[in-house]
Amino acid sequence: MTEAKKSTAKMLRCPTCGERVTVKSEDFPFCSDRCRKIDLGKWSMGVYRISSPVMDPDLLEGLEGNERE
Ligand SMILES: [Zn+2]
């Protein structure tokens, strides 16, 4: 029982696939280089999707111009 607690303290789950990863792993906190790249891809896509509609100046200008005319 106590041994299980010790091992979980040094193990985390890969954010991509949920596989257990040791802190000593080269790709920590991911289980592999592949999972790290997948997670990075998710983040970059998420940031792009969230910021694009709000930060796009052309879109805002187009909407304002239409309303004023
Ligand atoms: Zn993984």
PDB file of the backbone (N, CA, C, O) and the ligand in Angstrom, with CONECT records:
HET     ZN  A 101       1
ATOM      1  N   MET A   1       0.837  -1.208   0.000  1.00  0.00           N
ATOM      2  CA  MET A   1       0.000   0.000   0.000  1.00  0.00           C
ATOM      3  C   MET A   1       0.875   1.263   0.000  1.00  0.00           C
ATOM      4  O   MET A   1       0.688   2.149  -0.834  1.00  0.00           O
ATOM      5  N   THR A   2       1.828   1.342   0.936  1.00  0.00           N
ATOM      6  CA  THR A   2       2.696   2.519   0.988  1.00  0.00           C
ATOM      7  C   THR A   2       3.609   2.569  -0.230  1.00  0.00           C
ATOM      8  O   THR A   2       3.971   3.652  -0.692  1.00  0.00           O
ATOM      9  N   GLU A   3       3.979   1.415  -0.747  1.00  0.00           N
ATOM     10  CA  GLU A   3       4.831   1.393  -1.936  1.00  0.00           C
ATOM     11  C   GLU A   3       4.110   1.997  -3.131  1.00  0.00           C
ATOM     12  O   GLU A   3       4.714   2.695  -3.945  1.00  0.00           O
ATOM     13  N   ALA A   4       2.820   1.726  -3.228  1.00  0.00           N
ATOM     14  CA  ALA A   4       2.040   2.280  -4.331  1.00  0.00           C
ATOM     15  C   ALA A   4       2.024   3.800  -4.254  1.00  0.00           C
ATOM     16  O   ALA A   4       2.141   4.476  -5.277  1.00  0.00           O
ATOM     17  N   LYS A   5       1.882   4.336  -3.059  1.00  0.00           N
ATOM     18  CA  LYS A   5       1.873   5.790  -2.899  1.00  0.00           C
ATOM     19  C   LYS A   5       3.217   6.376  -3.324  1.00  0.00           C
ATOM     20  O   LYS A   5       3.256   7.410  -3.991  1.00  0.00           O
ATOM     21  N   LYS A   6       4.291   5.742  -2.953  1.00  0.00           N
ATOM     22  CA  LYS A   6       5.623   6.232  -3.320  1.00  0.00           C
ATOM     23  C   LYS A   6       5.779   6.298  -4.842  1.00  0.00           C
ATOM     24  O   LYS A   6       6.272   7.287  -5.384  1.00  0.00           O
ATOM     25  N   SER A   7       5.355   5.239  -5.516  1.00  0.00           N
ATOM     26  CA  SER A   7       5.555   5.190  -6.962  1.00  0.00           C
ATOM     27  C   SER A   7       4.687   6.227  -7.665  1.00  0.00           C
ATOM     28  O   SER A   7       5.119   6.809  -8.659  1.00  0.00           O
ATOM     29  N   THR A   8       3.480   6.470  -7.177  1.00  0.00           N
ATOM     30  CA  THR A   8       2.635   7.470  -7.842  1.00  0.00           C
ATOM     31  C   THR A   8       3.215   8.864  -7.667  1.00  0.00           C
ATOM     32  O   THR A   8       2.998   9.729  -8.516  1.00  0.00           O
ATOM     33  N   ALA A   9       3.940   9.098  -6.596  1.00  0.00           N
ATOM     34  CA  ALA A   9       4.537  10.420  -6.382  1.00  0.00           C
ATOM     35  C   ALA A   9       5.572  10.720  -7.450  1.00  0.00           C
ATOM     36  O   ALA A   9       5.790  11.884  -7.786  1.00  0.00           O
ATOM     37  N   LYS A  10       6.212   9.694  -7.990  1.00  0.00           N
ATOM     38  CA  LYS A  10       7.233   9.912  -9.011  1.00  0.00           C
ATOM     39  C   LYS A  10       6.706   9.682 -10.417  1.00  0.00           C
ATOM     40  O   LYS A  10       7.439   9.815 -11.396  1.00  0.00           O
ATOM     41  N   MET A  11       5.421   9.333 -10.508  1.00  0.00           N
ATOM     42  CA  MET A  11       4.850   9.058 -11.823  1.00  0.00           C
ATOM     43  C   MET A  11       3.732  10.052 -12.125  1.00  0.00           C
ATOM     44  O   MET A  11       2.903  10.351 -11.266  1.00  0.00           O
ATOM     45  N   LEU A  12       3.721  10.543 -13.320  1.00  0.00           N
ATOM     46  CA  LEU A  12       2.619  11.386 -13.768  1.00  0.00           C
ATOM     47  C   LEU A  12       2.026  10.771 -15.020  1.00  0.00           C
ATOM     48  O   LEU A  12       2.603   9.855 -15.606  1.00  0.00           O
ATOM     49  N   ARG A  13       0.893  11.269 -15.420  1.00  0.00           N
ATOM     50  CA  ARG A  13       0.249  10.737 -16.622  1.00  0.00           C
ATOM     51  C   ARG A  13       0.541  11.646 -17.815  1.00  0.00           C
ATOM     52  O   ARG A  13       0.504  12.872 -17.714  1.00  0.00           O
ATOM     53  N   CYS A  14       0.825  11.021 -18.919  1.00  0.00           N
ATOM     54  CA  CYS A  14       1.054  11.754 -20.158  1.00  0.00           C
ATOM     55  C   CYS A  14      -0.213  12.536 -20.504  1.00  0.00           C
ATOM     56  O   CYS A  14      -1.287  11.941 -20.602  1.00  0.00           O
ATOM     57  N   PRO A  15      -0.114  13.852 -20.691  1.00  0.00           N
ATOM     58  CA  PRO A  15      -1.286  14.666 -20.992  1.00  0.00           C
ATOM     59  C   PRO A  15      -1.970  14.259 -22.297  1.00  0.00           C
ATOM     60  O   PRO A  15      -3.155  14.531 -22.485  1.00  0.00           O
ATOM     61  N   THR A  16      -1.243  13.620 -23.183  1.00  0.00           N
ATOM     62  CA  THR A  16      -1.798  13.273 -24.486  1.00  0.00           C
ATOM     63  C   THR A  16      -2.534  11.942 -24.457  1.00  0.00           C
ATOM     64  O   THR A  16      -3.682  11.869 -24.895  1.00  0.00           O
ATOM     65  N   CYS A  17      -1.901  10.890 -23.950  1.00  0.00           N
ATOM     66  CA  CYS A  17      -2.489   9.562 -24.050  1.00  0.00           C
ATOM     67  C   CYS A  17      -2.807   8.960 -22.688  1.00  0.00           C
ATOM     68  O   CYS A  17      -3.431   7.900 -22.628  1.00  0.00           O
ATOM     69  N   GLY A  18      -2.397   9.605 -21.582  1.00  0.00           N
ATOM     70  CA  GLY A  18      -2.724   9.100 -20.266  1.00  0.00           C
ATOM     71  C   GLY A  18      -1.800   8.001 -19.784  1.00  0.00           C
ATOM     72  O   GLY A  18      -2.012   7.435 -18.712  1.00  0.00           O
ATOM     73  N   GLU A  19      -0.777   7.695 -20.568  1.00  0.00           N
ATOM     74  CA  GLU A  19       0.201   6.694 -20.167  1.00  0.00           C
ATOM     75  C   GLU A  19       1.014   7.216 -18.994  1.00  0.00           C
ATOM     76  O   GLU A  19       1.263   8.416 -18.886  1.00  0.00           O
ATOM     77  N   ARG A  20       1.430   6.299 -18.109  1.00  0.00           N
ATOM     78  CA  ARG A  20       2.238   6.735 -16.976  1.00  0.00           C
ATOM     79  C   ARG A  20       3.638   7.136 -17.439  1.00  0.00           C
ATOM     80  O   ARG A  20       4.252   6.455 -18.260  1.00  0.00           O
ATOM     81  N   VAL A  21       4.124   8.235 -16.906  1.00  0.00           N
ATOM     82  CA  VAL A  21       5.443   8.732 -17.279  1.00  0.00           C
ATOM     83  C   VAL A  21       6.255   8.946 -16.014  1.00  0.00           C
ATOM     84  O   VAL A  21       5.739   9.473 -15.028  1.00  0.00           O
ATOM     85  N   THR A  22       7.513   8.546 -16.029  1.00  0.00           N
ATOM     86  CA  THR A  22       8.379   8.797 -14.884  1.00  0.00           C
ATOM     87  C   THR A  22       9.019  10.175 -15.013  1.00  0.00           C
ATOM     88  O   THR A  22       9.240  10.670 -16.118  1.00  0.00           O
ATOM     89  N   VAL A  23       9.310  10.778 -13.881  1.00  0.00           N
ATOM     90  CA  VAL A  23       9.915  12.113 -13.886  1.00  0.00           C
ATOM     91  C   VAL A  23      11.254  12.100 -14.595  1.00  0.00           C
ATOM     92  O   VAL A  23      11.687  13.112 -15.144  1.00  0.00           O
ATOM     93  N   LYS A  24      11.915  10.934 -14.579  1.00  0.00           N
ATOM     94  CA  LYS A  24      13.233  10.840 -15.202  1.00  0.00           C
ATOM     95  C   LYS A  24      13.160  10.696 -16.725  1.00  0.00           C
ATOM     96  O   LYS A  24      14.185  10.733 -17.405  1.00  0.00           O
ATOM     97  N   SER A  25      11.974  10.535 -17.243  1.00  0.00           N
ATOM     98  CA  SER A  25      11.824  10.326 -18.676  1.00  0.00           C
ATOM     99  C   SER A  25      12.370  11.504 -19.477  1.00  0.00           C
ATOM    100  O   SER A  25      12.225  12.655 -19.066  1.00  0.00           O
ATOM    101  N   GLU A  26      12.989  11.225 -20.607  1.00  0.00           N
ATOM    102  CA  GLU A  26      13.540  12.276 -21.459  1.00  0.00           C
ATOM    103  C   GLU A  26      12.450  13.217 -21.947  1.00  0.00           C
ATOM    104  O   GLU A  26      12.672  14.419 -22.092  1.00  0.00           O
ATOM    105  N   ASP A  27      11.269  12.660 -22.199  1.00  0.00           N
ATOM    106  CA  ASP A  27      10.187  13.448 -22.783  1.00  0.00           C
ATOM    107  C   ASP A  27       9.184  13.912 -21.737  1.00  0.00           C
ATOM    108  O   ASP A  27       8.099  14.379 -22.086  1.00  0.00           O
ATOM    109  N   PHE A  28       9.529  13.791 -20.465  1.00  0.00           N
ATOM    110  CA  PHE A  28       8.646  14.224 -19.389  1.00  0.00           C
ATOM    111  C   PHE A  28       8.152  15.649 -19.645  1.00  0.00           C
ATOM    112  O   PHE A  28       8.958  16.479 -20.066  1.00  0.00           O
ATOM    113  N   PRO A  29       6.890  15.984 -19.419  1.00  0.00           N
ATOM    114  CA  PRO A  29       5.874  15.128 -18.815  1.00  0.00           C
ATOM    115  C   PRO A  29       5.146  14.218 -19.798  1.00  0.00           C
ATOM    116  O   PRO A  29       4.106  13.655 -19.459  1.00  0.00           O
ATOM    117  N   PHE A  30       5.670  14.067 -20.996  1.00  0.00           N
ATOM    118  CA  PHE A  30       5.024  13.196 -21.971  1.00  0.00           C
ATOM    119  C   PHE A  30       5.722  11.851 -22.002  1.00  0.00           C
ATOM    120  O   PHE A  30       6.881  11.746 -21.603  1.00  0.00           O
ATOM    121  N   CYS A  31       5.029  10.816 -22.473  1.00  0.00           N
ATOM    122  CA  CYS A  31       5.592   9.472 -22.476  1.00  0.00           C
ATOM    123  C   CYS A  31       6.524   9.306 -23.664  1.00  0.00           C
ATOM    124  O   CYS A  31       7.357   8.399 -23.669  1.00  0.00           O
ATOM    125  N   SER A  32       6.403  10.154 -24.658  1.00  0.00           N
ATOM    126  CA  SER A  32       7.240  10.012 -25.851  1.00  0.00           C
ATOM    127  C   SER A  32       7.287  11.325 -26.619  1.00  0.00           C
ATOM    128  O   SER A  32       6.483  12.227 -26.384  1.00  0.00           O
ATOM    129  N   ASP A  33       8.235  11.419 -27.537  1.00  0.00           N
ATOM    130  CA  ASP A  33       8.353  12.618 -28.358  1.00  0.00           C
ATOM    131  C   ASP A  33       7.095  12.833 -29.194  1.00  0.00           C
ATOM    132  O   ASP A  33       6.686  13.965 -29.452  1.00  0.00           O
ATOM    133  N   ARG A  34       6.489  11.717 -29.612  1.00  0.00           N
ATOM    134  CA  ARG A  34       5.285  11.791 -30.426  1.00  0.00           C
ATOM    135  C   ARG A  34       4.152  12.488 -29.658  1.00  0.00           C
ATOM    136  O   ARG A  34       3.471  13.362 -30.194  1.00  0.00           O
ATOM    137  N   CYS A  35       3.965  12.086 -28.399  1.00  0.00           N
ATOM    138  CA  CYS A  35       2.895  12.674 -27.595  1.00  0.00           C
ATOM    139  C   CYS A  35       3.166  14.148 -27.318  1.00  0.00           C
ATOM    140  O   CYS A  35       2.236  14.951 -27.260  1.00  0.00           O
ATOM    141  N   ARG A  36       4.432  14.504 -27.149  1.00  0.00           N
ATOM    142  CA  ARG A  36       4.758  15.906 -26.908  1.00  0.00           C
ATOM    143  C   ARG A  36       4.370  16.757 -28.117  1.00  0.00           C
ATOM    144  O   ARG A  36       3.814  17.845 -27.967  1.00  0.00           O
ATOM    145  N   LYS A  37       4.664  16.259 -29.301  1.00  0.00           N
ATOM    146  CA  LYS A  37       4.345  17.010 -30.515  1.00  0.00           C
ATOM    147  C   LYS A  37       2.833  17.119 -30.708  1.00  0.00           C
ATOM    148  O   LYS A  37       2.328  18.155 -31.140  1.00  0.00           O
ATOM    149  N   ILE A  38       2.119  16.048 -30.387  1.00  0.00           N
ATOM    150  CA  ILE A  38       0.656  16.090 -30.493  1.00  0.00           C
ATOM    151  C   ILE A  38       0.097  17.151 -29.573  1.00  0.00           C
ATOM    152  O   ILE A  38      -0.797  17.904 -29.961  1.00  0.00           O
ATOM    153  N   ASP A  39       0.624  17.221 -28.334  1.00  0.00           N
ATOM    154  CA  ASP A  39       0.120  18.196 -27.370  1.00  0.00           C
ATOM    155  C   ASP A  39       0.443  19.605 -27.821  1.00  0.00           C
ATOM    156  O   ASP A  39      -0.399  20.495 -27.700  1.00  0.00           O
ATOM    157  N   LEU A  40       1.634  19.831 -28.334  1.00  0.00           N
ATOM    158  CA  LEU A  40       2.000  21.156 -28.836  1.00  0.00           C
ATOM    159  C   LEU A  40       1.081  21.566 -29.975  1.00  0.00           C
ATOM    160  O   LEU A  40       0.674  22.725 -30.064  1.00  0.00           O
ATOM    161  N   GLY A  41       0.756  20.625 -30.839  1.00  0.00           N
ATOM    162  CA  GLY A  41      -0.146  20.907 -31.943  1.00  0.00           C
ATOM    163  C   GLY A  41      -1.517  21.319 -31.443  1.00  0.00           C
ATOM    164  O   GLY A  41      -2.126  22.241 -31.986  1.00  0.00           O
ATOM    165  N   LYS A  42      -2.006  20.645 -30.415  1.00  0.00           N
ATOM    166  CA  LYS A  42      -3.306  21.000 -29.855  1.00  0.00           C
ATOM    167  C   LYS A  42      -3.291  22.428 -29.346  1.00  0.00           C
ATOM    168  O   LYS A  42      -4.219  23.195 -29.601  1.00  0.00           O
ATOM    169  N   TRP A  43      -2.240  22.784 -28.629  1.00  0.00           N
ATOM    170  CA  TRP A  43      -2.163  24.122 -28.049  1.00  0.00           C
ATOM    171  C   TRP A  43      -2.110  25.181 -29.137  1.00  0.00           C
ATOM    172  O   TRP A  43      -2.837  26.172 -29.062  1.00  0.00           O
ATOM    173  N   SER A  44      -1.277  24.999 -30.131  1.00  0.00           N
ATOM    174  CA  SER A  44      -1.157  26.027 -31.152  1.00  0.00           C
ATOM    175  C   SER A  44      -2.477  26.184 -31.910  1.00  0.00           C
ATOM    176  O   SER A  44      -2.845  27.296 -32.288  1.00  0.00           O
ATOM    177  N   MET A  45      -3.178  25.097 -32.130  1.00  0.00           N
ATOM    178  CA  MET A  45      -4.468  25.183 -32.803  1.00  0.00           C
ATOM    179  C   MET A  45      -5.481  25.907 -31.924  1.00  0.00           C
ATOM    180  O   MET A  45      -6.255  26.730 -32.413  1.00  0.00           O
ATOM    181  N   GLY A  46      -5.478  25.601 -30.628  1.00  0.00           N
ATOM    182  CA  GLY A  46      -6.415  26.225 -29.700  1.00  0.00           C
ATOM    183  C   GLY A  46      -6.195  27.717 -29.607  1.00  0.00           C
ATOM    184  O   GLY A  46      -7.152  28.490 -29.624  1.00  0.00           O
ATOM    185  N   VAL A  47      -4.930  28.135 -29.507  1.00  0.00           N
ATOM    186  CA  VAL A  47      -4.614  29.560 -29.412  1.00  0.00           C
ATOM    187  C   VAL A  47      -5.054  30.264 -30.674  1.00  0.00           C
ATOM    188  O   VAL A  47      -5.621  31.355 -30.617  1.00  0.00           O
ATOM    189  N   TYR A  48      -4.797  29.648 -31.814  1.00  0.00           N
ATOM    190  CA  TYR A  48      -5.156  30.267 -33.082  1.00  0.00           C
ATOM    191  C   TYR A  48      -6.670  30.453 -33.182  1.00  0.00           C
ATOM    192  O   TYR A  48      -7.155  31.504 -33.601  1.00  0.00           O
ATOM    193  N   ARG A  49      -7.399  29.423 -32.793  1.00  0.00           N
ATOM    194  CA  ARG A  49      -8.858  29.484 -32.893  1.00  0.00           C
ATOM    195  C   ARG A  49      -9.441  30.561 -31.977  1.00  0.00           C
ATOM    196  O   ARG A  49     -10.373  31.269 -32.359  1.00  0.00           O
ATOM    197  N   ILE A  50      -8.887  30.680 -30.769  1.00  0.00           N
ATOM    198  CA  ILE A  50      -9.450  31.625 -29.797  1.00  0.00           C
ATOM    199  C   ILE A  50      -9.124  33.057 -30.191  1.00  0.00           C
ATOM    200  O   ILE A  50      -9.989  33.931 -30.127  1.00  0.00           O
ATOM    201  N   SER A  51      -7.864  33.309 -30.603  1.00  0.00           N
ATOM    202  CA  SER A  51      -7.435  34.687 -30.823  1.00  0.00           C
ATOM    203  C   SER A  51      -7.847  35.191 -32.202  1.00  0.00           C
ATOM    204  O   SER A  51      -8.019  36.396 -32.384  1.00  0.00           O
ATOM    205  N   SER A  52      -8.007  34.306 -33.164  1.00  0.00           N
ATOM    206  CA  SER A  52      -8.227  34.748 -34.536  1.00  0.00           C
ATOM    207  C   SER A  52      -9.451  35.653 -34.710  1.00  0.00           C
ATOM    208  O   SER A  52      -9.308  36.729 -35.290  1.00  0.00           O
ATOM    209  N   PRO A  53     -10.633  35.281 -34.244  1.00  0.00           N
ATOM    210  CA  PRO A  53     -11.819  36.110 -34.491  1.00  0.00           C
ATOM    211  C   PRO A  53     -11.746  37.454 -33.781  1.00  0.00           C
ATOM    212  O   PRO A  53     -12.279  38.447 -34.276  1.00  0.00           O
ATOM    213  N   VAL A  54     -11.086  37.494 -32.617  1.00  0.00           N
ATOM    214  CA  VAL A  54     -11.027  38.730 -31.830  1.00  0.00           C
ATOM    215  C   VAL A  54      -9.931  39.660 -32.330  1.00  0.00           C
ATOM    216  O   VAL A  54     -10.099  40.879 -32.345  1.00  0.00           O
ATOM    217  N   MET A  55      -8.798  39.071 -32.741  1.00  0.00           N
ATOM    218  CA  MET A  55      -7.626  39.880 -33.053  1.00  0.00           C
ATOM    219  C   MET A  55      -7.525  40.235 -34.531  1.00  0.00           C
ATOM    220  O   MET A  55      -6.614  40.965 -34.921  1.00  0.00           O
ATOM    221  N   ASP A  56      -8.418  39.747 -35.344  1.00  0.00           N
ATOM    222  CA  ASP A  56      -8.289  39.986 -36.782  1.00  0.00           C
ATOM    223  C   ASP A  56      -8.750  41.402 -37.133  1.00  0.00           C
ATOM    224  O   ASP A  56      -9.953  41.666 -37.143  1.00  0.00           O
ATOM    225  N   PRO A  57      -7.818  42.321 -37.422  1.00  0.00           N
ATOM    226  CA  PRO A  57      -8.184  43.724 -37.690  1.00  0.00           C
ATOM    227  C   PRO A  57      -9.001  43.884 -38.969  1.00  0.00           C
ATOM    228  O   PRO A  57      -9.882  44.740 -39.045  1.00  0.00           O
ATOM    229  N   ASP A  58      -8.709  43.064 -39.965  1.00  0.00           N
ATOM    230  CA  ASP A  58      -9.464  43.188 -41.215  1.00  0.00           C
ATOM    231  C   ASP A  58     -10.940  42.894 -40.987  1.00  0.00           C
ATOM    232  O   ASP A  58     -11.815  43.567 -41.533  1.00  0.00           O
ATOM    233  N   LEU A  59     -11.205  41.865 -40.161  1.00  0.00           N
ATOM    234  CA  LEU A  59     -12.590  41.490 -39.903  1.00  0.00           C
ATOM    235  C   LEU A  59     -13.309  42.605 -39.159  1.00  0.00           C
ATOM    236  O   LEU A  59     -14.447  42.940 -39.491  1.00  0.00           O
ATOM    237  N   LEU A  60     -12.656  43.184 -38.154  1.00  0.00           N
ATOM    238  CA  LEU A  60     -13.279  44.264 -37.377  1.00  0.00           C
ATOM    239  C   LEU A  60     -13.534  45.485 -38.253  1.00  0.00           C
ATOM    240  O   LEU A  60     -14.598  46.100 -38.178  1.00  0.00           O
ATOM    241  N   GLU A  61     -12.547  45.835 -39.091  1.00  0.00           N
ATOM    242  CA  GLU A  61     -12.717  46.996 -39.968  1.00  0.00           C
ATOM    243  C   GLU A  61     -13.877  46.791 -40.920  1.00  0.00           C
ATOM    244  O   GLU A  61     -14.675  47.697 -41.158  1.00  0.00           O
ATOM    245  N   GLY A  62     -13.957  45.571 -41.466  1.00  0.00           N
ATOM    246  CA  GLY A  62     -15.045  45.271 -42.411  1.00  0.00           C
ATOM    247  C   GLY A  62     -16.389  45.424 -41.733  1.00  0.00           C
ATOM    248  O   GLY A  62     -17.311  45.982 -42.329  1.00  0.00           O
ATOM    249  N   LEU A  63     -16.533  44.946 -40.504  1.00  0.00           N
ATOM    250  CA  LEU A  63     -17.819  45.036 -39.804  1.00  0.00           C
ATOM    251  C   LEU A  63     -18.174  46.495 -39.523  1.00  0.00           C
ATOM    252  O   LEU A  63     -19.317  46.906 -39.720  1.00  0.00           O
ATOM    253  N   GLU A  64     -17.200  47.275 -39.064  1.00  0.00           N
ATOM    254  CA  GLU A  64     -17.472  48.687 -38.744  1.00  0.00           C
ATOM    255  C   GLU A  64     -17.876  49.463 -39.996  1.00  0.00           C
ATOM    256  O   GLU A  64     -18.814  50.260 -39.978  1.00  0.00           O
ATOM    257  N   GLY A  65     -17.136  49.209 -41.092  1.00  0.00           N
ATOM    258  CA  GLY A  65     -17.428  49.919 -42.336  1.00  0.00           C
ATOM    259  C   GLY A  65     -18.839  49.632 -42.813  1.00  0.00           C
ATOM    260  O   GLY A  65     -19.537  50.538 -43.269  1.00  0.00           O
ATOM    261  N   ASN A  66     -19.259  48.396 -42.714  1.00  0.00           N
ATOM    262  CA  ASN A  66     -20.597  48.046 -43.167  1.00  0.00           C
ATOM    263  C   ASN A  66     -21.669  48.740 -42.325  1.00  0.00           C
ATOM    264  O   ASN A  66     -22.688  49.189 -42.848  1.00  0.00           O
ATOM    265  N   GLU A  67     -21.427  48.820 -41.025  1.00  0.00           N
ATOM    266  CA  GLU A  67     -22.428  49.418 -40.148  1.00  0.00           C
ATOM    267  C   GLU A  67     -22.562  50.928 -40.426  1.00  0.00           C
ATOM    268  O   GLU A  67     -23.668  51.469 -40.411  1.00  0.00           O
ATOM    269  N   ARG A  68     -21.440  51.591 -40.678  1.00  0.00           N
ATOM    270  CA  ARG A  68     -21.466  53.045 -40.874  1.00  0.00           C
ATOM    271  C   ARG A  68     -22.112  53.413 -42.213  1.00  0.00           C
ATOM    272  O   ARG A  68     -22.773  54.444 -42.340  1.00  0.00           O
ATOM    273  N   GLU A  69     -21.906  52.551 -43.199  1.00  0.00           N
ATOM    274  CA  GLU A  69     -22.502  52.868 -44.486  1.00  0.00           C
ATOM    275  C   GLU A  69     -23.996  52.584 -44.444  1.00  0.00           C
ATOM    276  O   GLU A  69     -24.691  52.787 -45.440  1.00  0.00           O
TER     277      GLU A  69
HETATM  278 ZN    ZN A 101       1.680   9.653 -24.295  1.00  0.00          ZN2+
END
